[in-house]
Amino acid sequence: MKLSIISRSAKVAGAFSFCLLTLAAFAQTTPKVSLTRLDCGNEPVPASVASFSDTYAYPEFKVQLTYSCYLIQHGNDYMLWDTGYALGSVPEAPKTPLVELLGQLKVTPDRIKYLGISHYHDDHIGQAASFPHSILLIGKGDWDVLAAAHNHPSA
């Protein structure tokens, strides 16, 4: 009978411990996750979208194109996806520097842990130099083009 009481007590204590651990796991806070669109330029006039089609269909169809960059937050880490045109480089370039847009969100360039570049075009890389301490995420083919242009050994 004494063994049965100890065994029952151990089961109750085990079940109680399991409940406490489960509650503790649920009580942990979920990291903040957010996505913010940043204005990285606009076409000054509506542009043909024919080049977006593999057959160049609908050349007369024109739309106002907008260039976007994105700030992604996960907990205390930030990632910037694309950097738009360089200021003043083309009529489509943004009017406000990316660093200033981030400043309005109280995010400084040194807080950008990752800089993701979708592909090597001027409307995606123009302000990348503003984030020299960020880890660059870029496809190998685009990196090879950059490395060859600057005579750097490919990583």
C-alpha positions as a Python dict, from the first residue, in 0.01 Angstrom:
ca = {
    (1, 'M'): (0, 0, 0),
    (2, 'K'): (287, 239, 78),
    (3, 'L'): (431, 172, -268),
    (4, 'S'): (93, 247, -425),
    (5, 'I'): (71, 585, -246),
    (6, 'I'): (422, 681, -362),
    (7, 'S'): (345, 569, -714),
    (8, 'R'): (20, 769, -718),
    (9, 'S'): (198, 1075, -574),
    (10, 'A'): (468, 1048, -840),
    (11, 'K'): (203, 1035, -1113),
    (12, 'V'): (23, 1340, -974),
    (13, 'A'): (352, 1530, -941),
    (14, 'G'): (449, 1432, -1297),
    (15, 'A'): (115, 1546, -1437),
    (16, 'F'): (139, 1873, -1242),
    (17, 'S'): (494, 1932, -1371),
    (18, 'F'): (381, 1864, -1728),
    (19, 'C'): (101, 2120, -1692),
    (20, 'L'): (339, 2382, -1555),
    (21, 'L'): (588, 2328, -1838),
    (22, 'T'): (311, 2346, -2096),
    (23, 'L'): (181, 2672, -1948),
    (24, 'A'): (533, 2815, -1940),
    (25, 'A'): (577, 2733, -2310),
    (26, 'F'): (251, 2914, -2396),
    (27, 'A'): (347, 3211, -2180),
    (28, 'Q'): (659, 3285, -2386),
    (29, 'T'): (615, 3591, -2601),
    (30, 'T'): (605, 3561, -2976),
    (31, 'P'): (862, 3785, -3150),
    (32, 'K'): (723, 4087, -3331),
    (33, 'V'): (694, 4024, -3705),
    (34, 'S'): (618, 4308, -3944),
    (35, 'L'): (647, 4402, -4311),
    (36, 'T'): (668, 4769, -4413),
    (37, 'R'): (664, 4893, -4773),
    (38, 'L'): (904, 5178, -4847),
    (39, 'D'): (880, 5408, -5149),
    (40, 'C'): (1185, 5342, -5367),
    (41, 'G'): (1074, 5532, -5677),
    (42, 'N'): (797, 5577, -5934),
    (43, 'E'): (771, 5604, -6310),
    (44, 'P'): (703, 5971, -6393),
    (45, 'V'): (451, 5869, -6662),
    (46, 'P'): (256, 5548, -6725),
    (47, 'A'): (480, 5286, -6889),
    (48, 'S'): (410, 5000, -7128),
    (49, 'V'): (397, 4661, -6961),
    (50, 'A'): (468, 4470, -7284),
    (51, 'S'): (818, 4378, -7162),
    (52, 'F'): (661, 4190, -6869),
    (53, 'S'): (516, 3942, -7119),
    (54, 'D'): (731, 3678, -7290),
    (55, 'T'): (548, 3759, -7615),
    (56, 'Y'): (544, 4139, -7563),
    (57, 'A'): (165, 4127, -7566),
    (58, 'Y'): (-45, 4439, -7515),
    (59, 'P'): (215, 4708, -7600),
    (60, 'E'): (-57, 4974, -7580),
    (61, 'F'): (-144, 4883, -7219),
    (62, 'K'): (29, 5129, -6984),
    (63, 'V'): (31, 5157, -6606),
    (64, 'Q'): (194, 5376, -6344),
    (65, 'L'): (482, 5164, -6208),
    (66, 'T'): (595, 5193, -5848),
    (67, 'Y'): (926, 5067, -5712),
    (68, 'S'): (906, 4925, -5362),
    (69, 'C'): (1157, 4824, -5099),
    (70, 'Y'): (1054, 4632, -4790),
    (71, 'L'): (1158, 4641, -4427),
    (72, 'I'): (1102, 4308, -4254),
    (73, 'Q'): (1120, 4285, -3877),
    (74, 'H'): (1145, 3959, -3684),
    (75, 'G'): (1199, 4021, -3316),
    (76, 'N'): (1499, 4250, -3284),
    (77, 'D'): (1635, 4167, -3630),
    (78, 'Y'): (1567, 4369, -3944),
    (79, 'M'): (1605, 4278, -4308),
    (80, 'L'): (1581, 4524, -4595),
    (81, 'W'): (1463, 4378, -4927),
    (82, 'D'): (1599, 4580, -5222),
    (83, 'T'): (1718, 4939, -5207),
    (84, 'G'): (1563, 5110, -5509),
    (85, 'Y'): (1731, 5354, -5745),
    (86, 'A'): (2010, 5584, -5628),
    (87, 'L'): (1879, 5933, -5556),
    (88, 'G'): (1891, 6161, -5859),
    (89, 'S'): (2014, 5884, -6090),
    (90, 'V'): (1704, 5870, -6312),
    (91, 'P'): (1364, 6040, -6320),
    (92, 'E'): (1216, 5729, -6155),
    (93, 'A'): (1445, 5759, -5852),
    (94, 'P'): (1291, 5817, -5509),
    (95, 'K'): (1277, 6170, -5373),
    (96, 'T'): (1361, 6064, -5017),
    (97, 'P'): (1671, 5859, -4926),
    (98, 'L'): (1604, 5511, -4792),
    (99, 'V'): (1805, 5593, -4478),
    (100, 'E'): (1570, 5884, -4410),
    (101, 'L'): (1261, 5667, -4464),
    (102, 'L'): (1401, 5416, -4217),
    (103, 'G'): (1478, 5700, -3975),
    (104, 'Q'): (1110, 5794, -3978),
    (105, 'L'): (1050, 5440, -3846),
    (106, 'K'): (1328, 5486, -3588),
    (107, 'V'): (1549, 5227, -3760),
    (108, 'T'): (1912, 5319, -3828),
    (109, 'P'): (2125, 5157, -4104),
    (110, 'D'): (2337, 4971, -3847),
    (111, 'R'): (2022, 4789, -3727),
    (112, 'I'): (1970, 4631, -4070),
    (113, 'K'): (2115, 4284, -4015),
    (114, 'Y'): (2040, 4149, -4364),
    (115, 'L'): (2023, 4324, -4700),
    (116, 'G'): (1841, 4110, -4954),
    (117, 'I'): (1880, 4197, -5321),
    (118, 'S'): (1627, 4028, -5549),
    (119, 'H'): (1843, 4080, -5859),
    (120, 'Y'): (2112, 4306, -5996),
    (121, 'H'): (1922, 4591, -6163),
    (122, 'D'): (1961, 4960, -6086),
    (123, 'D'): (1610, 4984, -5941),
    (124, 'H'): (1704, 4723, -5679),
    (125, 'I'): (2064, 4808, -5581),
    (126, 'G'): (2087, 5189, -5602),
    (127, 'Q'): (2117, 5261, -5230),
    (128, 'A'): (2283, 4938, -5114),
    (129, 'A'): (2603, 5122, -5019),
    (130, 'S'): (2410, 5288, -4736),
    (131, 'F'): (2418, 4955, -4549),
    (132, 'P'): (2786, 4854, -4534),
    (133, 'H'): (2752, 4650, -4213),
    (134, 'S'): (2459, 4438, -4329),
    (135, 'I'): (2496, 4078, -4441),
    (136, 'L'): (2432, 4077, -4816),
    (137, 'L'): (2191, 3815, -4947),
    (138, 'I'): (2211, 3791, -5326),
    (139, 'G'): (2193, 3514, -5583),
    (140, 'K'): (2520, 3361, -5705),
    (141, 'G'): (2465, 3468, -6066),
    (142, 'D'): (2416, 3830, -5964),
    (143, 'W'): (2713, 3813, -5725),
    (144, 'D'): (2933, 3677, -6004),
    (145, 'V'): (2838, 3974, -6225),
    (146, 'L'): (2923, 4217, -5945),
    (147, 'A'): (3248, 4043, -5856),
    (148, 'A'): (3361, 4032, -6220),
    (149, 'A'): (3280, 4401, -6271),
    (150, 'H'): (3492, 4495, -5970),
    (151, 'N'): (3760, 4227, -6014),
    (152, 'H'): (3683, 4079, -5674),
    (153, 'P'): (3723, 3706, -5615),
    (154, 'S'): (3382, 3541, -5615),
    (155, 'A'): (3266, 3419, -5274),
}
